[in-house]
């Protein structure tokens, strides 16, 4: 899923966004986390990390809204790998953000995984993808996902990844508001709402439809966190309603929000739905689900 290139002493890594096609909350664990079951796909919206040797560990980002200090997951990943491997070298890391933060696309976790993978090459630490994924799990539940296949079933806190073999040709109109959703706030709202384990589709029901038209997949796009996410920011645009009024037959929310997606069978339809989201006051983009073994340059 993570694409690494090297030219001389420079390592570049493309870090993809993810979309939770489905997300079911199975229960709350004794450690306070929630057990999940989710069908997740990587899409061709990328952040880009460029790494060069340096005496110190320095992160810079073209997006002034992204912290570049110790609170950034890229810096945390770099320090974790350096400590685990006894590395004394530093790195000059440049992060180009294209994935909007705090919208459920997993950009921070993807960046952390990309940092581990890229620095593993730059510092020649020789860790396997499985070892890097174990390290990444210390940073966040979603980080191991990005060392796995481009489409998967994610279980537990996110650390149990099962490959999905289907090659899905769907396109997605992605839409997000100006605000993000703090994940902890959404889960706290979910716990307060105590939703019933109603007769909603299993998270894996969508696997029967990955090779078919999006209309068949529409009823399967369940996300248990959606009501909680709406309660956290009820003032935001109703992106589900905007997509549905535009005729989208398959609409879902990714992660804990605030982004939504509409599936489309054709590029023309995806472009039309993205334009409808923009007209409704959201930001939008069109993306494809990545195929295993295939990558794409990040958007300019």
Secondary structure, DSSP 8 states (H G I E B T S, - for coil): --EEEEETTEEEEEEEEEEEEEEEEEEE-TTS-EEEEEEEEEEEEEEEEEEEEESSEEEEES-TTS--STTSHHHHHHHHHHHHHT---EEEEEEE--S-TTSSS-HHHHHHHHHHHHHHHHTT----HHHHHHHHHTT-TTGGGGGS-SEEEEEETTTEEEE-------EEEEEE-SS---HHHHHHHHHHHT----S---GGGGGGGTTS-HHHHGGG--BTTHHHHHHHTTTS--HHHHHHHTT-S-EEE-TTSS-EEEEESSHHHHHHHHHHHHHTT-EEEEEEB--TT-------
